[in-house]
Amino acid sequence: MSWHKHLESSWLRSDLAAAAKPHNEEAVVTGDYWLAWPPYVTENTADPAHHDNVLRRRFKTREAAMAYVDKTWPLETQE
């Protein structure tokens, strides 16, 4: 399994991609949806990994966010 629980509302993949609910600075959940985070950072606004694009996409379940991460940023291409 490539996904590991970091917090109840935050799961990490072995390449540091993530599925997580939004949090504030104190790690308090601030939304009832999940976000799909890429395993890298980019300034390219056309890239689905760009911060603005990540925040725009919302998933109802952790599994849906994880599936999006696995499809968009397959683990084997990141290693």
Secondary structure, DSSP 4 states (H G I P E B T S, - for coil): --EEEEETTEEEETTS-EEE--B-TTS-B--SSBEEE-SS----TTSTTSHHHHHH--BSSHHHHHHHHHHHS-HHHH-
